[in-house]
Amino acid sequence: MVIDGAVTLTGSMNWTRGAAANSENLNLVSSPAVAVAYAAYWHNRLTASVRFERREDWCRGPSPDARLGGC
């Protein structure tokens, strides 16, 4: 997450109510240079992305473990 072009939050933080009970990883970097680099990378990935079109046949079959069910 880039905030105001100056602060970057990075890590594997789950933004849920249960986060306080989990072992979360959140790093705050107060650097406009880092924020610019993260934002540029995100925009680069955005331009390379393609829209996901939902298909009903996306599943390759049922799970081998019956407890997990199919897709």
Beta strands, then each sheet from edge to edge (+ up, - down):
strand 1: 2-3
strand 2: 7-11
strand 3: 26-30
sheet 1: 1+ 2- 3+
end
